[in-house]
Structure formats: C-alpha cells, structure tokens
Amino acid sequence: MDLSLFSYVAKQVLKSEIEMFVISKAKALREQANFSQSELAVMLDVSNGFIGQVESPNYPSKYNLDHIDKLSVIFKCSPKDFLPESNVNK
C-alpha cells in the first residue's frame, strides 16, 4: 500500500463515533452552562487551545477518562452521562 494513501486515510478518521458522542455531550453541557472554551480549559487545567482542538473534527485531540471525571464534577452529573445508552458501533 502506498504510504501517502495510508497517511491520507489515517488523517481522515481522527475520532471514533464513541469519541464524537462524548465530545458532543461535553460541548452541549459547556454551551448550556454558558462557559467559553477558555473557561472550561481553566476548570479542566488544560491549555486554552485544547478544548477547541477536542471540539474540532480536524484535530485528533480528545477527552480521556480523567477529563470525563472532572467534567462530571464541573457539570454536576455522573461520568456515565457522557456515554450513550447503547453501543454506537453495532
């Protein structure tokens, strides 16, 4: 396989469906709370650009389990609230 084609394909799929679900849920809660990306970054103790990269489909950045735990404290919910009720990859 041509390596340039492999690199192109790898860049196209930066986040899985489950990762996008978690990110969408966190973004919706952030917007509902009227927090800017910068404000949430301070609360999560991450760089200002990190939240923007997570929320953008053009970057591979995503939340890890520690982030989800902190997000659940910030938004006063369970970490389980960031996961779908059923499998996304059926």
N, CA, C and O of each residue as an XYZ file, in Angstrom:
360
protein
N       0.851     -1.184      0.000
C       0.000      0.000      0.000
C       0.892      1.241      0.000
O       1.902      1.301      0.701
N       0.505      2.200     -0.780
C       1.228      3.465     -0.864
C       1.130      4.192      0.480
O       0.029      4.413      0.985
N       2.270      4.564      1.058
C       2.270      5.217      2.364
C       1.558      6.558      2.351
O       0.946      6.933      3.351
N       1.620      7.286      1.255
C       0.922      8.570      1.201
C      -0.586      8.357      1.269
O      -1.292      9.155      1.885
N      -1.085      7.302      0.653
C      -2.512      6.985      0.733
C      -2.869      6.597      2.162
O      -3.910      7.009      2.675
N      -2.013      5.804      2.809
C      -2.241      5.411      4.197
C      -2.303      6.644      5.095
O      -3.186      6.744      5.946
N      -1.379      7.578      4.915
C      -1.363      8.805      5.711
C      -2.632      9.610      5.491
O      -3.188     10.165      6.439
N      -3.093      9.676      4.257
C      -4.315     10.406      3.942
C      -5.513      9.780      4.644
O      -6.312     10.488      5.257
N      -5.641      8.470      4.561
C      -6.762      7.774      5.196
C      -6.695      7.938      6.709
O      -7.723      8.170      7.345
N      -5.517      7.824      7.291
C      -5.357      7.966      8.739
C      -5.779      9.349      9.205
O      -6.354      9.488     10.284
N      -5.506     10.359      8.416
C      -5.870     11.720      8.788
C      -7.376     11.951      8.686
O      -7.906     12.829      9.367
N      -8.064     11.195      7.863
C      -9.492     11.393      7.666
C     -10.319     10.879      8.847
O     -11.376     11.439      9.139
N      -9.869      9.846      9.520
C     -10.600      9.275     10.642
C      -9.835      9.604     11.920
O      -9.031      8.805     12.399
N     -10.095     10.780     12.458
C      -9.352     11.234     13.617
C     -10.032     10.864     14.927
O      -9.368     10.713     15.952
N     -11.357     10.716     14.897
C     -12.100     10.413     16.114
C     -13.176      9.380     15.804
O     -13.841      9.445     14.771
N     -13.331      8.437     16.707
C     -14.339      7.395     16.525
C     -15.732      7.931     16.863
O     -15.872      9.037     17.384
N     -16.748      7.140     16.562
C     -18.126      7.550     16.859
C     -18.335      7.758     18.351
O     -18.976      8.727     18.760
N     -17.804      6.863     19.162
C     -17.976      6.997     20.614
C     -17.246      8.230     21.132
O     -17.749      8.917     22.021
N     -16.077      8.517     20.593
C     -15.348      9.720     20.995
C     -16.132     10.970     20.603
O     -16.193     11.929     21.374
N     -16.726     10.968     19.422
C     -17.534     12.111     18.986
C     -18.777     12.270     19.860
O     -19.209     13.392     20.126
N     -19.353     11.156     20.306
C     -20.510     11.223     21.202
C     -20.122     11.930     22.500
O     -20.818     12.841     22.949
N     -19.014     11.506     23.098
C     -18.540     12.101     24.354
C     -18.263     13.590     24.159
O     -18.659     14.414     24.983
N     -17.591     13.924     23.080
C     -17.252     15.322     22.795
C     -18.509     16.161     22.595
O     -18.595     17.278     23.104
N     -19.478     15.636     21.864
C     -20.734     16.363     21.629
C     -21.487     16.599     22.928
O     -22.039     17.678     23.142
N     -21.509     15.604     23.787
C     -22.185     15.736     25.082
C     -21.500     16.808     25.927
O     -22.168     17.656     26.519
N     -20.176     16.770     25.983
C     -19.430     17.762     26.763
C     -19.625     19.168     26.199
O     -19.771     20.128     26.955
N     -19.628     19.287     24.882
C     -19.823     20.600     24.257
C     -21.218     21.133     24.553
O     -21.379     22.317     24.850
N     -22.225     20.274     24.473
C     -23.601     20.697     24.760
C     -23.720     21.182     26.205
O     -24.359     22.202     26.464
N     -23.117     20.466     27.135
C     -23.156     20.885     28.538
C     -22.388     22.186     28.738
O     -22.812     23.044     29.513
N     -21.262     22.337     28.045
C     -20.476     23.581     28.138
C     -21.302     24.764     27.660
O     -21.345     25.807     28.312
N     -21.959     24.595     26.517
C     -22.770     25.682     25.957
C     -23.991     25.966     26.829
O     -24.374     27.123     27.003
N     -24.598     24.921     27.373
C     -25.758     25.088     28.249
C     -25.377     25.876     29.509
O     -26.177     26.657     30.023
N     -24.163     25.667     29.994
C     -23.672     26.376     31.178
C     -23.103     27.753     30.832
O     -22.672     28.492     31.717
N     -23.103     28.091     29.546
C     -22.552     29.363     29.065
C     -21.074     29.533     29.411
O     -20.629     30.638     29.722
N     -20.319     28.441     29.358
C     -18.874     28.502     29.549
C     -18.206     28.637     28.190
O     -18.589     27.964     27.232
N     -17.218     29.502     28.109
C     -16.406     29.568     26.897
C     -15.436     28.390     26.903
O     -15.258     27.725     27.924
N     -14.822     28.145     25.768
C     -13.800     27.102     25.707
C     -12.661     27.426     26.675
O     -12.132     26.533     27.337
N     -12.291     28.685     26.754
C     -11.201     29.099     27.653
C     -11.567     28.885     29.117
O     -10.735     28.442     29.909
N     -12.803     29.198     29.476
C     -13.234     28.994     30.861
C     -13.199     27.510     31.234
O     -12.748     27.146     32.319
N     -13.678     26.664     30.329
C     -13.654     25.229     30.602
C     -12.217     24.718     30.674
O     -11.906     23.847     31.486
N     -11.352     25.254     29.836
C      -9.941     24.849     29.859
C      -9.319     25.125     31.225
O      -8.571     24.298     31.747
N      -9.624     26.277     31.799
C      -9.101     26.614     33.129
C      -9.620     25.618     34.162
O      -8.859     25.142     35.005
N     -10.911     25.301     34.098
C     -11.504     24.364     35.062
C     -10.920     22.961     34.940
O     -10.781     22.250     35.935
N     -10.577     22.567     33.711
C     -10.002     21.237     33.479
C      -8.484     21.218     33.641
O      -7.860     20.158     33.614
N      -7.901     22.399     33.809
C      -6.442     22.535     33.917
C      -5.738     22.019     32.658
O      -4.784     21.244     32.724
N      -6.246     22.480     31.509
C      -5.636     22.165     30.214
C      -5.365     23.480     29.488
O      -5.820     24.535     29.929
N      -4.640     23.426     28.397
C      -4.321     24.651     27.652
C      -5.573     25.232     27.006
O      -6.554     24.525     26.777
N      -5.525     26.525     26.720
C      -6.659     27.201     26.087
C      -7.057     26.551     24.775
O      -8.245     26.433     24.477
N      -6.080     26.129     23.992
C      -6.378     25.555     22.688
C      -6.891     24.128     22.732
O      -7.449     23.643     21.748
N      -6.713     23.445     23.858
C      -7.086     22.033     23.926
C      -8.578     21.814     23.676
O      -8.947     20.926     22.908
N      -9.430     22.599     24.305
C     -10.879     22.408     24.150
C     -11.278     22.636     22.699
O     -12.086     21.883     22.154
N     -10.725     23.658     22.073
C     -11.010     23.917     20.662
C     -10.575     22.766     19.777
O     -11.276     22.403     18.833
N      -9.424     22.193     20.076
C      -8.949     21.052     19.289
C      -9.826     19.825     19.514
O     -10.105     19.079     18.576
N     -10.260     19.614     20.753
C     -11.150     18.484     21.033
C     -12.457     18.648     20.264
O     -12.948     17.691     19.666
N     -13.018     19.846     20.275
C     -14.315     20.084     19.640
C     -14.232     20.160     18.121
O     -15.263     20.120     17.449
N     -13.038     20.267     17.572
C     -12.858     20.325     16.120
C     -12.637     18.927     15.546
O     -11.875     18.140     16.108
N     -13.294     18.616     14.437
C     -13.061     17.315     13.801
C     -11.708     17.240     13.089
O     -11.311     16.168     12.633
N     -11.005     18.356     12.992
C      -9.734     18.407     12.261
C      -8.509     18.073     13.102
O      -7.394     18.045     12.581
N      -8.696     17.823     14.386
C      -7.585     17.500     15.284
C      -7.870     16.180     15.990
O      -9.028     15.854     16.250
N      -6.831     15.425     16.301
C      -7.042     14.136     16.976
C      -7.265     14.253     18.486
O      -7.531     13.245     19.141
N      -7.163     15.453     19.052
C      -7.312     15.625     20.500
C      -8.689     15.171     20.958
O      -9.691     15.396     20.280
N      -8.721     14.526     22.122
C      -9.987     14.042     22.678
C      -9.880     13.980     24.188
O      -8.785     14.056     24.746
N     -11.023     13.842     24.851
C     -11.040     13.733     26.305
C     -10.622     12.336     26.736
O     -10.961     11.347     26.086
N      -9.876     12.263     27.849
C      -9.544     10.965     28.428
C     -10.439     10.741     29.653
O     -11.284     11.580     29.963
N     -10.259      9.633     30.337
C     -11.118      9.314     31.478
C     -10.974     10.316     32.615
O     -11.954     10.615     33.297
N      -9.781     10.838     32.832
C      -9.597     11.866     33.861
C     -10.381     13.129     33.510
O     -10.992     13.748     34.381
N     -10.362     13.508     32.232
C     -11.138     14.676     31.795
C     -12.624     14.440     32.036
O     -13.323     15.322     32.533
N     -13.107     13.251     31.683
C     -14.531     12.941     31.851
C     -14.912     12.995     33.329
O     -15.987     13.485     33.677
N     -14.042     12.499     34.188
C     -14.302     12.560     35.625
C     -14.407     14.013     36.087
O     -15.321     14.359     36.835
N     -13.474     14.866     35.647
C     -13.510     16.286     36.012
C     -14.733     16.977     35.415
O     -15.359     17.810     36.071
N     -15.077     16.635     34.169
C     -16.262     17.223     33.538
C     -17.519     16.887     34.329
O     -18.411     17.725     34.466
N     -17.595     15.672     34.846
C     -18.779     15.279     35.617
C     -18.892     16.089     36.909
O     -19.999     16.372     37.365
N     -17.764     16.459     37.496
C     -17.785     17.312     38.686
C     -18.220     18.723     38.295
O     -19.069     19.320     38.957
N     -17.642     19.251     37.227
C     -17.958     20.608     36.767
C     -19.439     20.747     36.435
O     -20.075     21.732     36.809
N     -19.985     19.759     35.732
C     -21.376     19.844     35.282
C     -22.352     19.135     36.221
O     -23.532     18.987     35.904
N     -21.848     18.698     37.385
C     -22.678     18.075     38.418
C     -23.523     16.932     37.860
O     -24.747     16.910     37.997
N     -22.837     15.990     37.233
C     -23.508     14.825     36.671
C     -22.617     13.606     36.876
O     -21.531     13.708     37.447
N     -23.071     12.484     36.419
C     -22.289     11.254     36.520
C     -21.367     11.119     35.312
O     -21.722     11.575     34.225
N     -20.207     10.511     35.468
C     -19.374     10.227     34.295
C     -20.125      9.388     33.260
O     -19.853      9.481     32.063
N     -21.068      8.571     33.724
C     -21.868      7.747     32.809
C     -22.710      8.595     31.860
O     -23.084      8.136     30.781
N     -23.008      9.833     32.260
C     -23.826     10.707     31.413
C     -23.127     11.094     30.118
O     -23.766     11.611     29.201
N     -21.831     10.853     30.032
C     -21.082     11.171     28.818
C     -21.050     10.004     27.835
O     -20.469     10.110     26.755
N     -21.672      8.900     28.210
C     -21.686      7.709     27.353
C     -23.089      7.446     26.826
O     -24.072      7.764     27.496
N     -23.193      6.871     25.637
C     -24.518      6.546     25.091
C     -25.151      5.395     25.866
O     -24.458      4.620     26.525
N     -26.473      5.294     25.779
C     -27.182      4.219     26.468
C     -26.926      2.863     25.831
O     -27.000      1.833     26.500
N     -26.626      2.863     24.535
C     -26.334      1.599     23.854
C     -25.086      1.773     22.990
O     -24.587      2.885     22.819
N     -24.599      0.682     22.459
C     -23.391      0.713     21.632
C     -23.587      1.609     20.416
O     -24.661      1.620     19.814
N     -22.560      2.350     20.060
C     -22.628      3.165     18.846
C     -22.149      2.377     17.639
O     -22.545      2.672     16.511
N     -21.309      1.387     17.858
C     -20.803      0.531     16.776
C     -21.530     -0.801     16.820
O     -21.090     -1.740     17.483
N     -22.636     -0.873     16.117
C     -23.460     -2.092     16.156
C     -23.094     -3.045     15.065
O     -23.689     -4.117     14.956
